[in-house]
Amino acid sequence: MSARTTRTRLFAATTVALAALSLTACEGDGADSGAPAPAANTSVAGNTNQPSAKGGSGDAKEDTAQAPDSGKGAGAGSAAGSGSEAGSGAGSGAGEDQSDPGLPGKCSASDVRITAANAPRPINHLLLTATNTGSKTCALPEYPAARFGEAQSVPPVAESSKPQSLTTLAPGESGYAGVRLSSGDGSGEGGYDTQTLTIPFEDGSIARVTLPSGGVFVDSALTVTYWQTSAANALEY
């Protein structure tokens, strides 16, 4: 065997050995690079964390389950609100209907005719008669706020004559009030003669009353009674 042949074989053997080493190295690299793959997969699986995801779904279901309860609560609240509004409406309605429509209204000068006559007794007394000429029952004022002549004030009322309730008049009925014109014994002051008498009503209307012929004399003793249901009661004071 020649020296050239020997070298060629040694070169080939060396080449095979290097190829084997290279293959071994490549396989080693592949093993190293492949080893982390399971760890990566494990990491992904860890991130997915299926039990936690299920737990999250469970939470969502619990929230969804609570939604009808919340809806019912809102409905109940709305119903309560409606009830409150209904209660307010009922309260308002009750307040507005407190005045009994069956009760009579107040008399006006257009509903009543008032006459004046000298009373047979006691002396110096005048009897006022108020007759309902309207078509509805009405209530007279508490007492006649009589103004004789140009008087700037109305006479005081005899408190002892106050009835238990207002005098009401059905159509055609009459109420009565007594008027003490003067002291009768001359003890009164500021006396004067007059031929006019006006009586205002609460609605602002005014009744003009015709006095007995010759007029009347009044002084500081001038007093009126409350309206009564009988002439006898009106002249007791």
Solvent accessible surface area in square Angstrom, and as a share of the most:
residue,aa,sasa,rsa
1,M,160,0.72
2,S,63,0.40
3,A,69,0.54
4,R,186,0.68
5,T,52,0.30
6,T,54,0.32
7,R,150,0.55
8,T,82,0.48
9,R,145,0.53
10,L,114,0.57
11,F,150,0.63
12,A,51,0.40
13,A,59,0.46
14,T,73,0.42
15,T,66,0.38
16,V,102,0.59
17,A,51,0.40
18,L,108,0.54
19,A,59,0.46
20,A,55,0.42
21,L,120,0.60
22,S,61,0.40
23,L,109,0.54
24,T,88,0.51
25,A,58,0.45
26,C,78,0.47
27,E,110,0.49
28,G,33,0.31
29,D,93,0.48
30,G,41,0.39
31,A,67,0.52
32,D,100,0.52
33,S,85,0.55
34,G,37,0.36
35,A,68,0.52
36,P,76,0.48
37,A,50,0.39
38,P,79,0.50
39,A,64,0.49
40,A,55,0.43
41,N,103,0.53
42,T,92,0.53
43,S,63,0.41
44,V,94,0.54
45,A,64,0.49
46,G,50,0.48
47,N,123,0.63
48,T,63,0.37
49,N,67,0.35
50,Q,99,0.44
51,P,102,0.64
52,S,62,0.40
53,A,53,0.41
54,K,145,0.62
55,G,39,0.38
56,G,37,0.36
57,S,60,0.39
58,G,26,0.25
59,D,83,0.43
60,A,55,0.43
61,K,146,0.62
62,E,106,0.47
63,D,90,0.47
64,T,93,0.54
65,A,66,0.51
66,Q,108,0.48
67,A,57,0.44
68,P,76,0.48
69,D,93,0.48
70,S,74,0.48
71,G,43,0.41
72,K,146,0.62
73,G,45,0.43
74,A,67,0.52
75,G,39,0.38
76,A,65,0.50
77,G,44,0.42
78,S,72,0.47
79,A,65,0.51
80,A,69,0.53
81,G,33,0.32
82,S,65,0.42
83,G,43,0.41
84,S,72,0.46
85,E,127,0.57
86,A,65,0.50
87,G,44,0.42
88,S,70,0.45
89,G,44,0.42
90,A,68,0.53
91,G,43,0.41
92,S,68,0.44
93,G,29,0.27
94,A,64,0.50
95,G,37,0.35
96,E,137,0.61
97,D,109,0.56
98,Q,148,0.66
99,S,86,0.56
100,D,79,0.41
101,P,135,0.85
102,G,67,0.64
103,L,123,0.61
104,P,51,0.32
105,G,48,0.46
106,K,142,0.60
107,C,3,0.02
108,S,17,0.11
109,A,20,0.16
110,S,97,0.63
111,D,45,0.23
112,V,8,0.05
113,R,137,0.50
114,I,12,0.06
115,T,66,0.38
116,A,15,0.11
117,A,53,0.41
118,N,96,0.49
119,A,14,0.11
120,P,126,0.79
121,R,187,0.68
122,P,50,0.31
123,I,128,0.65
124,N,55,0.28
125,H,16,0.07
126,L,0,0.00
127,L,32,0.16
128,L,0,0.00
129,T,30,0.18
130,A,0,0.00
131,T,24,0.14
132,N,2,0.01
133,T,74,0.43
134,G,26,0.25
135,S,101,0.65
136,K,159,0.67
137,T,58,0.33
138,C,8,0.05
139,A,9,0.07
140,L,2,0.01
141,P,19,0.12
142,E,80,0.36
143,Y,65,0.25
144,P,1,0.01
145,A,25,0.19
146,A,0,0.00
147,R,89,0.33
148,F,1,0.00
149,G,25,0.24
150,E,153,0.69
151,A,31,0.24
152,Q,161,0.72
153,S,77,0.50
154,V,55,0.32
155,P,10,0.06
156,P,90,0.57
157,V,27,0.15
158,A,23,0.18
159,E,113,0.51
160,S,92,0.59
161,S,2,0.02
162,K,117,0.50
163,P,45,0.28
164,Q,195,0.87
165,S,82,0.53
166,L,88,0.44
167,T,6,0.04
168,T,62,0.36
169,L,3,0.02
170,A,34,0.26
171,P,67,0.42
172,G,57,0.55
173,E,89,0.40
174,S,32,0.21
175,G,0,0.00
176,Y,49,0.18
177,A,0,0.00
178,G,1,0.01
179,V,0,0.00
180,R,102,0.37
181,L,11,0.05
182,S,10,0.07
183,S,21,0.13
184,G,45,0.43
185,D,115,0.60
186,G,68,0.66
187,S,78,0.51
188,G,22,0.21
189,E,131,0.59
190,G,67,0.64
191,G,37,0.36
192,Y,83,0.32
193,D,114,0.59
194,T,13,0.07
195,Q,133,0.59
196,T,80,0.46
197,L,3,0.01
198,T,31,0.18
199,I,4,0.02
200,P,44,0.28
201,F,12,0.05
202,E,106,0.47
203,D,91,0.47
204,G,59,0.56
205,S,32,0.21
206,I,92,0.47
207,A,11,0.08
208,R,190,0.69
209,V,9,0.05
210,T,115,0.67
211,L,14,0.07
212,P,25,0.16
213,S,122,0.79
214,G,67,0.64
215,G,16,0.16
216,V,11,0.07
217,F,96,0.40
218,V,1,0.01
219,D,15,0.08
220,S,80,0.51
221,A,21,0.16
222,L,21,0.11
223,T,34,0.20
224,V,0,0.00
225,T,5,0.03
226,Y,10,0.04
227,W,3,0.01
228,Q,13,0.06
229,T,102,0.59
230,S,40,0.26
231,A,32,0.25
232,A,71,0.55
233,N,58,0.30
234,A,0,0.00
235,L,33,0.16
236,E,120,0.54
237,Y,90,0.34
